[in-house]
């Protein structure tokens, strides 16, 4: 019976024929090979390796356990007679295999390709990953209670009370969503902390060329950029009702811009406090980077939303989230070497604003 329950959950996560396992392993091998032939070599202490592996694996496992997207499968399973212990083992086993194969395997492929590790370190890393899976599951039960139904606990979805056609309701949706998903708030606070610390790392560099790099780094608050992808019901409502594209996308862009510019202003203030020079061009550069990142994220989310994901963890680690930050980092490098590039970015920004008006 436990094997049958495991197969039900595993097929949901890996596909009917477990095809995602093969794709993940091939992807990990490609990453390992590509980095191995490069000249990148980083010394990583075994203790740091074990801590990194355990922390990353435990975090992904916790996200998988907290996901609300498995409720349909859980509901069907709970309609049948089951033994609680077998159900728990099957569910944790499926999520643990998903975490190790699709996420931890990629991390280890990157680490082992750029650092020299022996068989002992590899074995201990795998053991740390397994221990992290079990530890996350045990902590989840301790906090939720050792009950199968804690996996099926109903969670409030902010979008259920969203009313179309009124922008202030959309702003309420954004703030309610942030309140209901504390990890988004934690990520935003983390970006503000990073904004305070960045000048410490940049103080050895002279001139203002490092400031665009800081603005680009602070655009990495990617969880805010997948609100449509992670809420299919909201996306369906926005796309179905007439005139809602503009009414949603513009406030959504301003919401991301507000988050970006807040981190940028903290970065600028920290830079000034530590003796750096601030000019009007710096403020203009911060505004352009913050708005460019916001518009690019919203356009990408509107025209290329993430679909066919299994659980929320897939969204949090999807490579598409980093397309806009990567473009921002490249733009920062260009602006640092050729300041006139900021004028081109301003022109692109105007063109994107026109797209928003006629969208």
Secondary structure, DSSP 4 states (H G I P E B T S, - for coil): -HHHHHHHHHHHHH-TT-HHHHHHHHHHHHHHHHHHSSS------HHHHHHHHHHHHHHHHHHHHH-STTHHHHHHHHTS---HHHHHHHHHHHHHHHHIIIIIHHHHHHHHHHS---HHHHHHHHHHHHHHHHHHHHHHHHHH-S-GGGGG-----GGGG--TT-HHHHHHHHHHHHHH-HHHHHHHHHHHHHHHHHHHHHTTS-SSHHHHHHHHHTT--GGGGGHHHH-HHHHHHHHHSTTHHHHHHHHHHHHHHHHHHHHHHHHHHHHHHTT----HHHHHHHHHHHHHHHHHHHHHHHHS---S-SSHHHHHT-GGGGHHHHHHHHHHHHHHH-TTHHHHHHHHHHHHHHHHHH-
